[in-house]
């Protein structure tokens, strides 16, 4: 049974293969190469990254942090009783 299965797939050990066997196998099964894919551009990679929910949340948090820091920096201080007690 093993011999029949072996013969049905026409597998040979590497020591038994000849040049005409290689060309016949290439014609039968095709070349054993991986086709090259077109590389993605940097903008395409950025767009795909922006689809991630985690990154969107981080960007929103960064804008909120920036807005709060600018608001606090340019908001004038209010003095109540003396200049040592700032609000």
C-alpha positions in Angstrom: 0.0 0.0 0.0 2.8 2.4 0.8 4.5 1.7 -2.5 1.3 2.3 -4.4 0.8 5.6 -2.6 4.4 6.5 -3.2 4.0 5.7 -6.9 0.7 7.6 -7.2 2.3 10.8 -6.1 5.4 10.1 -8.2 7.7 11.1 -5.5 11.4 10.3 -6.0 14.3 10.8 -3.7 16.7 13.5 -4.6 19.4 11.0 -5.6 17.1 9.6 -8.3 16.0 12.8 -9.9 17.5 13.7 -13.3 17.5 16.9 -15.3 14.5 15.9 -17.5 12.6 15.1 -14.3 13.2 18.6 -13.0 11.9 20.2 -16.2 8.9 17.9 -16.3 8.0 18.8 -12.7 8.4 22.5 -13.4 6.1 22.2 -16.4 3.6 20.1 -14.4 3.5 22.0 -11.1 5.0 25.4 -12.1 8.0 27.2 -10.7 8.4 27.2 -6.9 8.6 31.0 -6.4 6.5 33.5 -4.4 5.2 36.3 -6.6 6.4 39.7 -5.4 3.6 42.0 -4.1 3.5 45.7 -4.6 4.9 47.5 -1.5 2.5 49.7 0.5 3.2 53.4 0.6 3.9 55.2 3.9 0.6 57.1 3.7 -1.3 53.9 3.1 0.4 52.4 6.2 -0.6 55.5 8.2 -4.2 55.3 7.0 -4.4 51.7 8.0 -2.9 52.5 11.4 -5.5 55.3 12.0 -8.3 52.7 11.7 -7.2 51.2 15.0 -9.5 52.2 17.9 -6.6 52.3 20.4 -4.7 54.8 18.3 -7.8 57.0 17.8 -8.3 57.1 21.6 -4.7 58.1 22.1 -4.9 60.9 19.6 -8.0 62.3 21.2 -6.4 62.1 24.6 -3.3 63.9 23.2 -5.5 66.8 21.8 -7.4 67.1 25.1 -4.1 67.2 27.0 -2.7 69.9 24.6 -5.9 72.0 24.8 -5.9 71.8 28.7 -2.2 72.7 28.9 -2.7 75.7 26.6 -5.9 76.8 28.5 -4.1 76.6 31.9 -1.0 78.4 30.6 -2.8 81.4 29.1 -5.6 81.7 31.8 -4.9 84.7 34.1 -4.7 84.0 37.8 -7.3 85.5 40.1 -6.1 86.9 43.4 -8.5 86.8 46.3 -7.0 88.4 49.4 -3.4 88.6 48.8 -0.9 87.6 46.1 0.2 84.5 48.1 -3.2 82.7 47.8 -3.7 82.0 44.1 -6.8 80.4 42.7 
